[in-house]
Amino acid sequence: MDALRSLVLDIHQSIEISSAIGDAYDALLRRLSVESVTPDNRPMPMVLEPWPGGRWFRDLGHGQGHLWGFVQVIKPPSLIELHGPMFMSYAVAGHLQFRLVPIPGGVELAMHHQVLGSVLDEHRQGMIAGWERFVQSVREKAEAGERG
């Protein structure tokens, strides 16, 4: 059973955002794409094609890059699901879901990241804090009223 647990990663994060659902959704899409940054806050150019089957990839220019996944489900402004290896360039299957639900005074953003495969320890250790920073930045952008 321990061997099986070592092959599964399951992360849940949620945050309340004091904004309209459309503003939160817009901030989320920008953070997944044109406003993507590395863990040390350097720009990381990403492209998200916002339709079913659309690609999500890191664009290094001149036809170079890294495919992170594909859009599995998209229902603006409440849901986007992506599947693929994400930032892991090895044999894993990943699913990433962002759900936005209206609540009194704003919206709740719930993120669920599941991975099946042998995840490197350095990735496993950094993901929880990384996703915390990610959802916090979506909240900051949405609450500041920044629009793309």
Backbone torsions as a table, in degrees:
resi	resn	phi	psi	omega
1	MET	NA	-36.6	178.1
2	ASP	-62.1	-36.6	178.5
3	ALA	-63.5	-40.4	178.3
4	LEU	-65.3	-44.5	178.7
5	ARG	-60.5	-34.0	-179.5
6	SER	-69.1	-16.8	179.8
7	LEU	-95.2	0.9	-177.8
8	VAL	-122.5	133.6	173.9
9	LEU	-125.2	129.4	-175.3
10	ASP	-138.4	108.1	-176.2
11	ILE	-118.6	130.5	174.3
12	HIS	-119.0	135.2	173.6
13	GLN	-139.4	145.8	172.1
14	SER	-147.5	154.8	-177.7
15	ILE	-153.0	143.9	175.4
16	GLU	-92.0	137.3	-177.1
17	ILE	-123.8	128.8	178.8
18	SER	-89.6	75.4	178.2
19	SER	-158.6	171.9	173.3
20	ALA	-70.8	152.6	-178.2
21	ILE	-59.7	-38.1	179.4
22	GLY	-63.4	-38.7	178.1
23	ASP	-67.5	-39.6	178.4
24	ALA	-66.5	-41.1	179.3
25	TYR	-64.2	-43.3	178.0
26	ASP	-61.0	-43.4	178.6
27	ALA	-63.0	-39.9	178.2
28	LEU	-61.9	-49.2	-179.7
29	LEU	-62.7	-39.0	177.5
30	ARG	-65.5	-39.7	-179.0
31	ARG	-68.2	-30.4	176.4
32	LEU	-77.7	-12.4	-173.2
33	SER	-132.8	-101.3	-169.3
34	VAL	-65.2	-20.1	179.1
35	GLU	-112.1	26.5	178.3
36	SER	-72.9	142.3	178.6
37	VAL	-136.0	159.7	175.8
38	THR	-76.8	168.7	177.6
39	PRO	-56.6	-27.4	177.7
40	ASP	-96.1	20.6	171.3
41	ASN	70.5	27.1	173.4
42	ARG	-93.5	146.3	178.7
43	PRO	-56.8	138.1	177.5
44	MET	-134.0	94.9	-173.6
45	PRO	-61.2	118.9	177.9
46	MET	-123.3	152.9	175.5
47	VAL	-122.4	131.2	174.4
48	LEU	-124.3	117.7	176.7
49	GLU	-91.0	105.2	-168.6
50	PRO	-81.0	63.9	174.5
51	TRP	-151.8	159.6	-179.7
52	PRO	-56.7	129.1	-177.1
53	GLY	86.3	-6.1	179.5
54	GLY	-63.9	148.4	-179.0
55	ARG	-84.3	152.7	170.9
56	TRP	-126.6	112.0	-173.7
57	PHE	-146.4	156.8	175.5
58	ARG	-88.3	121.6	-176.4
59	ASP	-97.0	111.4	178.2
60	LEU	-96.0	1.9	179.4
61	GLY	82.8	160.6	176.5
62	HIS	56.4	36.5	178.0
63	GLY	74.8	13.4	180.0
64	GLN	-107.8	153.3	177.1
65	GLY	165.6	-169.1	-178.6
66	HIS	-133.9	123.3	175.4
67	LEU	-78.1	121.2	178.8
68	TRP	-95.3	-31.4	-179.3
69	GLY	173.4	-171.4	179.6
70	PHE	-130.1	151.2	174.9
71	VAL	-73.7	120.0	178.4
72	GLN	-92.7	-44.2	179.7
73	VAL	-139.4	137.7	173.2
74	ILE	-143.3	124.2	179.5
75	LYS	-139.2	79.9	-179.2
76	PRO	-59.6	140.4	-0.7
77	PRO	-102.8	29.6	-170.9
78	SER	-115.4	-15.7	-173.0
79	LEU	-154.8	137.4	166.6
80	ILE	-144.2	133.1	177.3
81	GLU	-125.5	135.8	-179.9
82	LEU	-123.9	145.0	174.9
83	HIS	-133.0	145.2	-179.6
84	GLY	148.9	-176.1	-177.2
85	PRO	-76.9	-8.1	-176.6
86	MET	58.4	-126.7	-176.4
87	PHE	-89.0	5.3	-177.0
88	MET	-98.8	109.2	-178.3
89	SER	-89.9	58.0	176.9
90	TYR	-156.6	-179.3	-169.6
91	ALA	-73.1	86.6	172.7
92	VAL	-138.6	158.2	171.8
93	ALA	-117.3	128.1	-177.8
94	GLY	-125.9	149.7	175.3
95	HIS	-135.6	130.1	-177.2
96	LEU	-128.1	122.6	-178.6
97	GLN	-121.7	133.5	171.9
98	PHE	-120.6	119.6	179.8
99	ARG	-120.6	130.7	177.7
100	LEU	-111.5	125.2	-177.3
101	VAL	-126.8	126.2	176.9
102	PRO	-61.9	138.2	175.0
103	ILE	-135.6	164.3	176.9
104	PRO	-56.5	124.9	178.0
105	GLY	86.5	3.8	179.4
106	GLY	162.4	-132.5	-174.7
107	VAL	-148.0	148.7	171.7
108	GLU	-103.5	130.0	173.7
109	LEU	-102.1	117.8	177.2
110	ALA	-112.2	127.4	179.3
111	MET	-115.0	135.4	177.6
112	HIS	-134.6	118.5	-179.8
113	HIS	-118.4	119.5	177.2
114	GLN	-119.0	138.2	178.3
115	VAL	-134.0	136.6	174.1
116	LEU	-118.7	120.8	-179.9
117	GLY	144.9	178.9	-178.3
118	SER	-86.4	91.1	-176.8
119	VAL	-79.9	130.8	177.1
120	LEU	-59.0	142.9	-179.5
121	ASP	-56.3	-40.1	-179.0
122	GLU	-63.4	-35.0	177.0
123	HIS	-74.0	-44.1	-179.4
124	ARG	-57.6	-44.3	-177.2
125	GLN	-69.5	-32.5	-176.2
126	GLY	-87.1	-14.9	-172.3
127	MET	-69.3	-41.1	-177.5
128	ILE	-62.7	-50.0	178.5
129	ALA	-65.3	-37.1	179.2
130	GLY	-63.0	-43.6	178.5
131	TRP	-70.1	-32.8	174.9
132	GLU	-60.8	-45.5	177.7
133	ARG	-62.3	-40.0	-178.2
134	PHE	-61.4	-54.7	-177.2
135	VAL	-65.6	-33.4	176.7
136	GLN	-63.8	-40.8	-179.7
137	SER	-68.3	-34.0	175.2
138	VAL	-62.7	-45.2	178.7
139	ARG	-59.5	-47.6	-179.3
140	GLU	-58.9	-44.4	-179.4
141	LYS	-65.9	-43.4	-179.2
142	ALA	-66.3	-44.4	-177.8
143	GLU	-70.6	-27.2	177.2
144	ALA	-77.2	-8.7	179.8
145	GLY	74.6	18.4	178.1
146	GLU	-68.2	133.0	178.5
147	ARG	-120.2	146.4	-179.8
148	GLY	-83.9	NA	NA
